[in-house]
Amino acid sequence: MSKRKEIYKKKGNVIKDLTQRISKILNQSPDKSFNYRQICAKLEITDTNGRNQIIQKLEELKTQKKIEETERGKYKMAALSKYYTGTIDATANGNGYFICDELERDVYIPSRNLNRALHKDTVKIYLYHRQKNSREEGDVVEIVKRAKTEFVGVVQLNNNFGFVIPDDSKMYSDIFVPKNKLKNAEDGVKVLVKMVDWPENSKNPFGEVLEVLGKPGDHDTEIHSILLEYGLPYKFEEKVENEAEKLPIEITKEEIGKRRDMRNDLTFTIDPKDAKDFDDALSFKTMENGNYEIGIHIADVSHYLHENTFLDDEAYNRATSVYLVDRVVPMLPEVLSNGVCSLRPNEEKLTFSAVFEINKKAHVINEWFGRTVTYSDQRFAYEEAQEIIESKSDIISQNISITGKQYNVQPEIVTAVLKLDELAKILRKKRLQQGAITFDRAEVKFILDENSEPTGVYFKEAKEANKLIEEFMLLANRKVAEFVGRSKGLPTKNTFIYRVHDEPNDDKLAALQTIVSKFGYSNKIDMSSKESTAASLNKLLSDVSGKSEANMIETLAVRTMSKAVYTTENIGHYGLAFDYYSHFTSPIRRYPDVMTHRLLQHYLSGGKSPKAEIYEEKCKHSSEREYLATSAERQSIKYMQVKYMEKHMDQEFKGVISGVTEWGIYVEIIENGCEGMCRIREIKDDFYIFDEKQYALVGQSSNNIYQLGDQVLIKVKRTDLERKHLDFTLLEKINK
């Protein structure tokens, strides 16, 4: 817990945020000059003390060369070319970096120049030290927009006030809370606090407690803290739940009459064993001409979710379900997500479908898109479908069965699963030949008891059953995007929701090449073309598969990639090697899929293209919410890893060095993927210095090297649930 910071008391009528307020006035009219009287008038300052403060601040800003005195007593902003707008990337030590597309490189902002700017804030800076070979620095002159104002932290109480010590390491200031704004929070509890003010004469922002979460270390407290830290709600408001409960859920004859009736087609779902909502189902039949009719049926969420309702507003605000280790925080209330929309077995459901005629070579001969009504004949877990594929029999054994009992599968379903697997493998092979990249990373999964305590860790790999579903979902997503976005081989101007993925950064690929060469992987990453880059990466990923360093190299390879986002501006999907790609298949858990359904139906009904600007803003919001949800999911994994390792204190593990910094080495335990740090000051056999070029710590007397990728023996020294951090003791290097 950080040391409580000093807070200055207000004196008289000191004017708050004076630098920013003056800068804002001058920036609004950059070509005009103002004297102190005009500035006072705009700020509605009439008293002598206030005017003196303005005069003093103007002189101070002039001395700092942030403003220019154009004639005696008249001021304007300094040369506009030195002012830039962008975002702050704060560091844990209170400094920051300014990121802006107009600048070739990030600009260092020392803590003294942040002027209350926080991580991810949009700010305007003044740039100086622009001479060659001189380090550029910036000074924040205006906070344009706060990235966040709510923080999770622990309360430290005093007699008449308290401080909230934020969990977020990039929030460099504790938050002062007056006694009447503490919401009766006790000393040492976790709370959600809102920053409401930051007076210019105070080192600390002022805040108010919004919610008391509970004791640090308590399971629900920590999980709720993770969600709230990223601005993700963990419960629905009563008005949203009530609206969901009142939805008409009966499937009427009138509604069926508007749809393609596919209830008699053989249909089934394949999902994770513990899934509660089922977005998608597959139907299969052999046609008279020997081809196959394959339907990808998706829950018709847009039939129930109407615009300009509390329910739709909430779904849009959330934009995605959040998948934490021990729970799912759904985008939609349970009555929809697990009930009426979920494609449960032996129930009629309203669906939105992509139906394809496919030949034996997996070529799409015909396609159809539209609203349907379907009936799922059976539900399979991935493990059950995998047993059918591997054994090619109709028997599901007791140890695999989700029912807990052995049973027989209908012969026609076995035939369908085997044929779909065969076609999926052809589709996958085509994608790889066209330049798709295969990130088949094993997922870290936890075995939890009834109290959500981790009792085991394992790696879950994607097998044929997973890839079967993946290929047909990719096919539907691609074909829907092509249907709307392309006509007669040329792009249309139709507004649509695309999922795009830009090409990787050459500098990052070069850095990856340097790192993997230290592991003995000498095959060069060929950056001469899109296809050659993809082939090189696939070769690397294939070579590292099954090795101790596989997870680390796969992680580094993923980081070379651009981030996939939602947009109305189609640039294709590099990682999948698709020119057109959308998200159509998961509307229960992704709002962009709901928008895709609405737009697709709009075009099927003959509608004209709506304005893109509205949808682009919604795409941006959805991408941002997806990033926050993914960050929360990672934090929940880290939390559970620390919780699991608490039970293994002082136990020895083999690990691989996954990161090297000036303060120590990160080690990933091979058997369970948990990562912790061996601090450089605690490695006692020599004095070590960080060698950035070698990605190594080098002993000054012994020349002993601890390098990225080396295998080491460690034991768990400390666990910190609040910081979600593990400290290891380094025992020795393991010579391969």
N, C-alpha and C positions, 0 to 999 in steps of 0.2 A: 504494500500500500504506500503510495507516494506521500511525501511530506506535505503537510498542509501549507498552502501558500498564503503569503501576506495579502491582506485586502485593505485598500485605503478607504478612509471614510470620506464622505462627501463634505466639501467645505463650501459654505455659502451657496451661491448659484453658479457653480462651475458648469460650463456648457459641455455637454457630452458629445463625443465623436466629432470634434470641431474640424480636424484635418479632413475627414471624409466628407463632411457637409460643405466645406469650402470647395474642395476638389470637385464635388458633384455640380455645384453652381458653375464653376469655371469650365468644366467639361461639357456642360450642356450648351454653352456658347463659346466654343474654343477660339473663335476669331475676334471676340469682343474683349475689352478690358473693363475691369470694375474697380471702383475705389471702396474703401471700407464701409462708407455710408450705404452704398448700393447693396453690398453683401449683407450688412445688418438688416436692411429693409427686407431682403428676400428671406432672411432667417427670422424675421419678426423680433429682432433684438432692439430694445429701446433704452435700456438702462446703461449708465456710464460704465459699470463693471463689465457688462457684456461687450460693449464697444471696445474697451481696452483689451479684452481677450482676443477679439478679432484682429485688432492692430498688431498685437504681439504674435499671433499665429501667422499672419501674413508675412511678417518680417522673418519669422523662423522658416517658413516654406521657401521664401526667397533665398535665404542663406543656404538652404539645402538644394537650391537650384531646381526645385519642383515647380516653381512658378517664376514668371518673368515680370519685372517692373518696366512696362512699356513707356510710361512717362511718370513724372513725379506723382506718387500716391495711387497709381493705377496698375492693375495686375491682370495677367492672363496665364493660362497653363503654358508650361515650357513646351518646346518643339514636340508636336504630336507624334513624330516618328519614333519617339522614345517611349511611347505609351502603348501597352499591349493588353489585350483581354484574353484570359485563359483560366486554367484551373491549378489549384495548389495540390501538390503531393507532399504531405507532411511526413516528417520522420519522427521516430520515438523520442529523439533528443531535443525536439522543439524547433528544429530548423525545417526548411522545406525546399521544394523545387517547383518552379513555375513551368507549366506545360502549355504550349501554344503552337498551333499549326503554322503560324507565320514565322516562327523561329526554327532554325536548323537544329538546335539542341536545347535541352532544358536549362533553365536559369536558376542558379542558387539563390535562395532567399534566407539570409541569416535570421535567427529568431527575433532579433531586435527590429527587423524590418517587416515582420509578418503583419504587424498592426492588427492583431486579433483575427487574422484569417486562419481558418481551420482546414483540415484535410478535405479535399474535393470541392472546396468553395470555388465559385466563379469570381474572379477578382480582376481588377485593373492594376497593372504595375508600371512603375517608372524604371526603365532600364539604363544602367550606367556601367562604366568600365568596359566600353566596347572596343578599345584599342586592341590591335593584334597582340597575341600572346598574353593578353591580360584576362583574368577570370571575370566573366560577366556576373554581375549581381543585380538584384532587383529590389524594389521597395514597393510594397502594397500601398496604393493610394486610395483604393475604393473596393469595398466588398460588394460585388454586384448581386450575388445570390448565395445564400447559405445552402450547403449541400444537406445538412441536417441540423436540427435544433434539439433533438431528444437523444439522451444518452442513458445507458445503464451503468450503475456504479454502486459503491458501498458508502453508507452514511457514516460520517465522523461527527459526533455531536459535541457542542460546547453549551454553555449556559443559555444563551439567547439566540443561537444560530447553529448551523451545521454546514459541513462541506460534503459534497458528493465526489468521491474519488472515482473517476470513470474507469471502466474496464478496458476501454479502447486505448491501446498504447499510443495511438496517434493523436489522441485528445490530450494536449500537453498542459492543460490548465484544469485544476479542480474547480468545481462550481459552488459558489456561495449561495446558501439557502437560508432566508430569515426564518425564525421560529414558527411564524404563522403560516409558512408555506411548506412545512415539512410533512404535513398530512399524518402527524403522530408517529412518524417513523422512529423506531428505536435505534440506538447506537449499534453499528455493525451490520445492519440489514442491507439487502440489495433493494434498489429502487429504480424506477424510471423517472428521470428528471428532465424538465424542459428548460432550455436556456431562454430567458425572456428579455435580458438586457445585458449590455457590457459597457458600463460607464467608462469614459476616457480616463478618469482618474482612478480606475481600479485595475489591479493586476488580474482579477478574477471575474468571470461572468457571473451574473445573478440568475438564479433559477427557482423553479418551484417543482415539488415532487408531484408527479401525476399518479403514480401507482407504487404501492409497496409490494415487492415481489416475494420476499422471504429471506431465509438465512442462506448465506453463501455456502456452496457445497451441497445443499439440498438438491435432489435430482430435478424436480419440477421447476425449482427456482432457476437453476442453471439453464435448462432447456428454454424456458420462457425468456430468460435474459438474452440468449442467443437470438431468438426471433425478434425481440424488441430492439436489440442493438442494430439490427438491419432494417428496422421499420416494418417488420412483418407481423401482422396481427395473428393471435392464436385462438381467437373466438369470434363468432359472428354476433352482430348486434341483433337485438330482439326483433326489430322491424324487418330485417333481412330473413331471419328464420320464419317469421310469421308469413311473409310473402311466399316463401318456398312451400310452406305447409298448405297454402290455399290454392296451389296450382292444380288445375284439372289434369288428372293422370290417366283417365280412362281412354283407351284407344277405340274410337268410335268407327262404325261402318263408313260414315261419311269421310273420315280422315283416311281410312284404308283405301277408299275409292279414288283418292287423289294421288296414290302412290303405286309404284311397281310392287306387286305382291310376290315376295320371294320366300314365304313361310314354308313352302314344301321343298325348298332346296336344302341339301345336306349342309349344315352350318355348325361350326364349333369355335370355341375360343381357346387360346393357349396363352397363359399368363403366369407370373410368379406364383408360387405356392401360397403366399400370404396376401395376395391381391384381394382388395375389397371392391374396387371399381373396375369394370371391364369396358374399355373404350372401343375395342375392335374385335371383329369376328371374321372368319373366312368361310366362304361357301365354295363348293366344288361339285362339278358334274362333267362327265364326258359327253361331248356332242356327237351327233350322227356322223359328222365329217372327220371324226378322230381327234379334233382339237378339244381344248378344255375351256369351260366357262368358269372363271374364278372371280368371285365377288369379294371385295374388301369392304366390309360393312362397318360404319362408324356411328357411334351414338349421335342421334340428331338432337344435340343440346340446344341448337338455335330454335327448335320448335317450342321449347319451354322457356328459353331465356330471351325475353323481349327487351328491346332498347327503351331507355327512359324509365326504367324501374329500379327500385332499391337493389334488387337481385343482380341486375346487369351492371349497375354502377359498382357494386361490391366486387363482382367478378373481374371487371376491368381494372379496378384499383389494385386488386391482388395480382391479377394477370397470370398467375401460375400457382399450382399446388407446390408445397414445400415438403421434401422428403427427408426428414431427419432420421437418425438411427433408430429411434424407438417409436416413431409416430409419423403420420402424414397430416399435414395441415392443408386441408383441401381448398381449392379455389371456389367450389360450390358447396352449399350445405349438404349434409348427409342424405337428406331425402331425395336429392337429385344425384349426387355423385355415386352413392352406393345403392340407390333405389331405382327411381323411375328411368334414369338414363343408362344405368349399368346393364350391359348385355348378359344378364344372368341366364343360366341354362334353364330350358323348359319354360321360357316366358316369351311372349310376343313383345317386340320392341320396335319403336320408330327409329329408323336409321337413315343415314345419308351414305350412298354407296358409289363405289367405282367398280364397274363390272367389265372384265376383259375377256375376249376370246384370245387364247394363247395356244400356239402350236407346240409341237414336241421340241423345237429348238428354242423355246421361250421367247419367240417373236410375238408381239402384240398385233393381232390381225384386225380386231375391232375393239372399240371402247364405248362405254355408256356411263354417264354420270347422272345422278338424280336421287330423289327421296324414295325410300323403300319402307316396307314393313317386313321384318325377319323373325325367325324363331331359332334360337340356339339349341341344337340337339344335345350338346355335351360340352362340359368345361374340362380342360386339361391344364395341369401344371406343366411347366417346361420339362421337368424331370420325367413326367409320364410320356409326353410326346417324344422325348429323347429315347426312352426305352423302346417305343414302337419303331423308331428309326434304326436303332442299333440292333434290335432283335428281329425286326421285320415280322413280328408275331402279334397276335391280338391279346396277349396276356400282360396285364399290368400287375407286377408283383406287390406283395404286401408292404415291403419296406419303401417302395416308391409311391404307392397309392396315396392320394390326399384323403381318401376315405378311411385309410387304415386297414383296408381289407383288399385281398386280391380280387380282381375282376377281369372280365373279358370285354374287349372293345368290338363294336360292330365291324364286320369285315369291310364294309364300304368306307368306314372312317379310316381304317388302316390303309386301304388303297389310296384314299385321298391324301393322307399325311405323307405317305411314301412318294407319291407323285409330286406333291407340292415341294417336298425336300429336294427332289431331283431337279425341278425347274428352278428353285431358289439357288441351287449351286451353279446352274448355268448363268443366271442373272448376275450373281456375284462375280463369276469369272469374267464376264463381259465388262463389268464396272472396273475391275482391276486392270484389265487390258486397256481401258480408256483413260487410266490415270488416277483412279480412286486410291485413297490411302487407307490402310487397314490398321486402325487403332483398337485391336482386340485386347484391351487391358483387363486384367483380372481385378474385380472389385473387392474391397475389404468389407467383409460382413461380420456381424457379431451374433453370437448365440446369447439371447437374453432370457433371464428367468421371469417369473410373474411380477417381480418388482422392478423390471427393466435394468437389472444388474447384469453386467456382461460376465458370462461364464466361459466364453470361448471366442476365438477369432479364426476366421477361415477366408480363403480367397475363392471367389465365385467366378468361374470362367464361362464365357459365352460358347455354347456348343451348337450343334446343328439345329436344334429346335429353336433356339434364340435367333439364329441367323435366318431360319425359314421365315419367321414372323418379320424380322427386320427387312428382308428383301422385298416382301410384298407391301409393307408399309412404305418403303422407299419408292416402289413402283407407283403406288397410288399418289403419293406426294408429288412425284415428278410429272406424272401424266395430267394431274389436275392443273399444275402450273403451266404446262405446255398448252393445254386446252384453252386457258384464258389468255396466256401471254404470247401465243404464236398462232398465226393463221397463214396457211399456204406457204409455210417456210419462212415467213417474215414476222418480226415482232409487231404486236398490236400496241395500241396506246391505252389499253384497258387498265384501270387502276386495280392492283391486286396486292396481296400480302405475300412477299417472297422471303424465303429464308436464304440468306446469301453468306458466302464465305470467301473472303479475298485471298489472294496468293500470299504465301509466306514471305517474310522479310529476309532478303539475301544476307544481311549482316547476322541475323539470328541463326540462319542455316550455317554460315561460316563458323560461328561460335560453337554450334553443335558439332560440326566436323572436328574442330580442335579438341573438344572434350572426348568424343567417342574414340578418337585416335589413341588417346591415352589408355584405353581399354584393349587396344590391339585390333580394333575394327578399322582396317586400313582402306576399305572401299570408299572412294570419294563420293560425296553427295554432288551429283551432277546437276548444276543449275542452268544448263543451257536451254532447257525447255520445260514446260509444265509436266509433260509426260516423263521426261528423264528424271526430274526432281522427285516425282511420285514413286517411280521405279526404284530410285536410290533409297528413299525412305522406307519403302516396303521391304527392300533387301536388308536394311539395317534392323528393322523391327523383327524380321524373321530370324536373323542371326542371333539377336539377344534373347529371343524367346526361351524361357526356361532357365536362364542364367541368373545368378544372384543379383546382378546389376540391372536386370530387365526392367523392373518397376521404375528405377531412377532414370534410365535412358528413355523409356517410353514417356515419362513425365516431361523430361527436357525436350523431347521431340514435339510433344503436344504444345509446349510453350513457344516453339518456333512458329506455330500456326497463328494466323489472324483469328480473331474471335468472330464466330458466326452471330449474325444479328438479323432482326426483322426490318424490312424496308419495302417501300413501293418501287424503289429503283433497282431493277434486276441487273446483277453482274455475274450471276451464276454461283455455283457452289464448288469451290476448288477441291475440298477434301473428298467429296462424293463424285467429282468429275461429271456434274450435271450442269447443263446450260440453263435449265429452268428447274426450280425446286421451291416447294411451299411446305407448310405444315397444315395438314388436313386431317390427320389420323388420331388426334388426342384432344378433342374439345372439352372433355371432362376436366382436364388438368392444365390446359393452355388456352388463354384467351385469343391469341392470334389464330388458332384453329377455328374458333367460333366466328371470327371475322372472315376467314377464308370460306366457311360454309355459307355465310350470308351473301358474300359477293358472288360466289359460284352460283347460288340459286338466283340471284339478281340477273346474272347474265343468261342463265338457262331460261329465264322468263322473258328474255328479250330486252332487258333494261340497258340503258346507256351508261357509259363509264362515269362514275361520280368523281368529284374533285379529289386529287391525290393528297392535298395538304393535310386534310383532316386525318386520313389514314396514316400518313407518315408520322404525325405526332403520336398516334396510338401505337405505332410500331416502335418508336423510340422509347415510349413509356414501358412497353412490354419487354424490350431488350434490357432496360435498366432493372426492372423487377426480376427478370430471370437471373441477372448477375447477382443481385442481392440474395435471391433464394439459393443459388449455387454456393455463395459464400457462407450462408448459414448452414447449409448441408455439410460443408467441409468442416466448419467449426464444431458441429455435433459429432462428427467422426473423431476429431482431435480430442474432444471432451471424453468420448467413450473409450478412446485408446488410453488416455491418462487414467481413467477410472479402472480399466482392466489391469493396467500395469501397477496400480496401487497394491494389488494382491501378489505382486511378484517382486517386491523390494529385495534387493541384494541377490537376486537370481542372475546367473550369467547367461548371456545370449550372444550368438554370432550376428554381426551386422555388417552393412556395407556403408562406407562414407558417402553420403548423398549430397553434402554441401560443405564448403570450406570458407570460413570468414576470418577476419582479423581477430575475432573474439573466441573462436573455437571451431570445432567440426560438428556437423550434423551427421547422425548415424541412424540408418533405417534397419530395424531388426528384420532379418531375412524371413523368419517363420511367421511373423504376424503383421509386418508392414508398419509397426509403430515407430515413430521418429522422435529422437531426442537429441540433446546437445552435450558434448564433452567440452567443457570450457578450457580455454588455453591456459589460464592461470592454475588449473588443477592438474595439468599434465606435468608431473614433477621430475621426470627423468632427464630433462634438458630444458634449455630456454628456447622456445619456439617462436619463429617469425612467420607471418603470413606471406607467401609468395603467390601473388595474383596470377602470374603467367603460368605457373605450374598447377594452379588450383590445389595448393598444398600448404601444410605447415612444415617448416624445415627447422630441425634442431641445430643450434649454432655450434655446439661442441661435437656432437656425434654425426651430424649430417643425416640423421634419421629423418625420414619423410613420411608424413601421413597425407596421402593424396586421394583426390576424388576417385571413388571406385574401389579403394583398398578394403579388404575384409579385416574386421577387428573384433576383438572380444570385449564386451562391455557388461556392466551390471547396473541396475537401476539404483540411482542415488536419491533423487527427490522427485516427487510428483506434486504438481500444483494444478488443482482442478479449476480454480478461478481464472488463472492465466492460460489454462489448457496447455501446459508445458511439462516436458520431461527433462530431467537432468540425468546424464549417465556418467559413470566412472569408467574411464578408458583403462582396460587391463593390459592388452597387448595387441600387436598387429599379427594377423594370421597370414603366414606365407603360403601361397597357393602351390 
